[in-house]
Amino acid sequence: MPSYDIIIIGGGLIGSSVAYHLSKTGSKNIALLDIDLEGKYSSSELNAGGIRTLWWHDVNVELSKATISFLETDPQNFGFRQKGYLWLHDAKSWKTYQDHQGIFQKHQISIEELAVEDLKNRAPFLDKTDDLVGATYSAKDGIFNPNLLKQYFRSEAKKQGVSLIDGARVVDIGKKEKGLEIIYENLCVEQKKPNLEDVFGILAKAQEPHFQEKIKIKTDVLVNAAGAWAKNISRLYGHKIDCYPVRRQVSIFDCQGLDLSGQGMIVDSSGVYFHAEAKHILAGYATPNEPSGYNFKYDGDLFFEKEIWPRLYQRMTRAEALKHLTGWAGLYSVTPDRSGVMGCVDPKYKIYEAHSFTGRGAMQSYGVGLALSELITFRKYQSIDASALHPKRFHSAHGKLLYEGMHI
Ligand SMILES: Cc1cc2nc3c(=O)[nH]c(=O)nc-3n(C[C@H](O)[C@H](O)[C@H](O)COP(=O)(O)OP(=O)(O)OC[C@H]3O[C@@H](n4cnc5c(N)ncnc54)[C@H](O)[C@@H]3O)c2cc1C
């Protein structure tokens, strides 16, 4: 039976970053398993590419900061447009911002506070501002290309000898006398991939698809980085975790001459966020009361016309002409306090988890991989103390929740 020192389940940004960092710090004999390494349904392929340090908790700020510092080393290679986050505030959200200024100051995050009149210079197309009381601009934040970052993590990990195993759907995990036995179904029979709609569609209905070939492998250390599917993997080794998948949609539309290329991310007080995406504009909105589930259906014109367009038109006359082109839906994996999960959940069998980073897994991916690889290698956090993200916070009487209200 093939045997590895470390197996990572899930090859999205988080799993790929963990593989990259572990291999960089000298760990050997690592395998990274994924149902579909191309990531057609993975959140890492379906996000908006925003990156910022404005969060309410130290660990969330630090994980994002680490990723920003890394992107700054080679912005072009990662499509990093460091053009800031412009956050538009009504009276309620302005108060919330002010209540949390302490953490921004503590981490020396450069934030410019803007009066509503200042917006005329900063973003003249925002011409309907009567309901706003102010705005903030954080210049170090921006937009990047998560796919380029993921490819970088993987190619560097591969150079260090990490095995990337595609078409591997983990279905069972056994705790043995020595280490863990992982069983996966090989979906790439004769190098041919199955129809992913079938695989993910059937999984969404919680039925068991049956593929012929089951493969057993052994490992000393396991990392569960299966994103919105992580709780299904946790169940296989007897750990119950409070997280659930929720659909999030983004639209792409023709900008009709509205040039946002000089801007980074703009977050409106209504909750709509938007930025330039090649020649078009990308905008997203987290529909309240979206039911949990593995729903990848993009509602198309309906979503654009009901959720996106009216909010943009409330803010700028120029939105009148915007023309919906396309869009997509992906999953947030959400926890009760909207912060991610990472840490060792079974010291005896050396099982680690890193998942459920809601709408910030892309921007935290470098930091998460760095911190977790150090925890695995040195048995304690070194560069970033991420112990506050341990899932025991949801269960122990003294657990301190890290509620994040600035997620969009
Ligand atoms: C619309 C949208 C907008 C977003 N915008 C942003 C943003 O602007 N900035 C930001 O930072 N974040 C954003 N996010 C969130 C971000 O995309 C995620 O937090 C991040 O990609 C999670 O990465 P991951 O590696 O944990 O999960 P994923 O990328 O989903 O990877 C998990 C992998 O596990 C694999 N897997 C699952 N089950 C199994 C199994 N049984 N066996 C083997 N493999 C398995 C899957 O195939 C998948 O490839 C957004 C998300 C969405 C949906």
The ligand as an SDF file (V2000), in Angstrom:
LIG
                    3D

 53 58  0  0  0  0  0  0  0  0999 V2000
  -18.7120   34.1690   -5.2210 C   0  0  0  0  0  0  0  0  0  0  0  0
  -17.5410   34.0970   -4.2750 C   0  0  0  0  0  0  0  0  0  0  0  0
  -16.7600   35.2310   -4.0660 C   0  0  0  0  0  0  0  0  0  0  0  0
  -15.6590   35.1780   -3.2020 C   0  0  0  0  0  0  0  0  0  0  0  0
  -14.8590   36.2750   -3.0920 N   0  0  0  0  0  0  0  0  0  0  0  0
  -13.7380   36.2090   -2.3450 C   0  0  0  0  0  0  0  0  0  0  0  0
  -12.8400   37.3100   -2.3060 C   0  0  0  0  0  0  0  0  0  0  0  0
  -13.0560   38.3430   -2.9380 O   0  0  0  0  0  0  0  0  0  0  0  0
  -11.7150   37.1820   -1.5510 N   0  0  0  0  0  0  0  0  0  0  0  0
  -11.4380   36.0430   -0.8310 C   0  0  0  0  0  0  0  0  0  0  0  0
  -10.4220   35.9900   -0.1510 O   0  0  0  0  0  0  0  0  0  0  0  0
  -12.2790   34.9900   -0.8570 N   0  0  0  0  0  0  0  0  0  0  0  0
  -13.4090   35.0380   -1.5960 C   0  0  0  0  0  0  0  0  0  0  0  0
  -14.2570   33.9660   -1.6400 N   0  0  0  0  0  0  0  0  0  0  0  0
  -13.9890   32.8100   -0.7630 C   0  0  0  0  0  0  0  0  0  0  0  0
  -12.8550   31.9520   -1.2770 C   0  0  0  0  0  0  0  0  0  0  0  0
  -13.0610   31.6400   -2.6350 O   0  0  0  0  0  0  0  0  0  0  0  0
  -12.7810   30.6670   -0.4580 C   0  0  0  0  0  0  0  0  0  0  0  0
  -12.7500   30.9830    0.9270 O   0  0  0  0  0  0  0  0  0  0  0  0
  -11.5230   29.8670   -0.7910 C   0  0  0  0  0  0  0  0  0  0  0  0
  -11.3810   29.6890   -2.1730 O   0  0  0  0  0  0  0  0  0  0  0  0
  -11.5880   28.5140   -0.1030 C   0  0  0  0  0  0  0  0  0  0  0  0
  -10.5030   27.7330   -0.5610 O   0  0  0  0  0  0  0  0  0  0  0  0
  -10.3930   26.2300   -0.1170 P   0  0  0  0  0  0  0  0  0  0  0  0
   -9.1050   25.7220   -0.6420 O   0  0  0  0  0  0  0  0  0  0  0  0
  -10.6640   26.1250    1.3540 O   0  0  0  0  0  0  0  0  0  0  0  0
  -11.6580   25.5050   -0.7960 O   0  0  0  0  0  0  0  0  0  0  0  0
  -11.8670   25.0540   -2.3240 P   0  0  0  0  0  0  0  0  0  0  0  0
  -11.2000   25.9650   -3.2510 O   0  0  0  0  0  0  0  0  0  0  0  0
  -13.3320   24.8400   -2.5060 O   0  0  0  0  0  0  0  0  0  0  0  0
  -11.1170   23.6660   -2.4050 O   0  0  0  0  0  0  0  0  0  0  0  0
  -11.6260   22.5080   -1.7690 C   0  0  0  0  0  0  0  0  0  0  0  0
  -11.2850   21.3260   -2.6460 C   0  0  0  0  0  0  0  0  0  0  0  0
  -11.6180   20.1220   -1.9450 O   0  0  0  0  0  0  0  0  0  0  0  0
  -11.9780   19.1550   -2.9140 C   0  0  0  0  0  0  0  0  0  0  0  0
  -12.7320   18.0710   -2.2870 N   0  0  0  0  0  0  0  0  0  0  0  0
  -13.9480   18.1530   -1.7040 C   0  0  0  0  0  0  0  0  0  0  0  0
  -14.3300   16.9410   -1.2500 N   0  0  0  0  0  0  0  0  0  0  0  0
  -13.3320   16.0670   -1.5510 C   0  0  0  0  0  0  0  0  0  0  0  0
  -13.1430   14.6590   -1.3600 C   0  0  0  0  0  0  0  0  0  0  0  0
  -14.0640   13.9030   -0.7640 N   0  0  0  0  0  0  0  0  0  0  0  0
  -11.9930   14.1100   -1.8100 N   0  0  0  0  0  0  0  0  0  0  0  0
  -11.0490   14.8540   -2.4340 C   0  0  0  0  0  0  0  0  0  0  0  0
  -11.1830   16.1890   -2.6520 N   0  0  0  0  0  0  0  0  0  0  0  0
  -12.3080   16.7880   -2.2120 C   0  0  0  0  0  0  0  0  0  0  0  0
  -12.8110   19.9480   -3.9220 C   0  0  0  0  0  0  0  0  0  0  0  0
  -12.8360   19.3100   -5.1750 O   0  0  0  0  0  0  0  0  0  0  0  0
  -12.0750   21.2940   -3.9540 C   0  0  0  0  0  0  0  0  0  0  0  0
  -11.1830   21.4020   -5.0420 O   0  0  0  0  0  0  0  0  0  0  0  0
  -15.3580   33.9740   -2.4970 C   0  0  0  0  0  0  0  0  0  0  0  0
  -16.1310   32.8330   -2.7110 C   0  0  0  0  0  0  0  0  0  0  0  0
  -17.2090   32.8820   -3.5970 C   0  0  0  0  0  0  0  0  0  0  0  0
  -18.0320   31.6500   -3.8180 C   0  0  0  0  0  0  0  0  0  0  0  0
  1  2  1  0
  2  3  1  0
  2 52  2  0
  3  4  2  0
  4  5  1  0
  4 50  1  0
  5  6  2  0
  6  7  1  0
  6 13  1  0
  7  8  2  0
  7  9  1  0
  9 10  1  0
 10 11  2  0
 10 12  1  0
 12 13  2  0
 13 14  1  0
 14 15  1  0
 14 50  1  0
 15 16  1  0
 16 17  1  0
 16 18  1  0
 18 19  1  0
 18 20  1  0
 20 21  1  0
 20 22  1  0
 22 23  1  0
 23 24  1  0
 24 25  2  0
 24 26  1  0
 24 27  1  0
 27 28  1  0
 28 29  2  0
 28 30  1  0
 28 31  1  0
 31 32  1  0
 32 33  1  0
 33 34  1  0
 33 48  1  0
 34 35  1  0
 35 36  1  0
 35 46  1  0
 36 37  1  0
 36 45  1  0
 37 38  2  0
 38 39  1  0
 39 40  1  0
 39 45  2  0
 40 41  1  0
 40 42  2  0
 42 43  1  0
 43 44  2  0
 44 45  1  0
 46 47  1  0
 46 48  1  0
 48 49  1  0
 50 51  2  0
 51 52  1  0
 52 53  1  0
M  END
$$$$
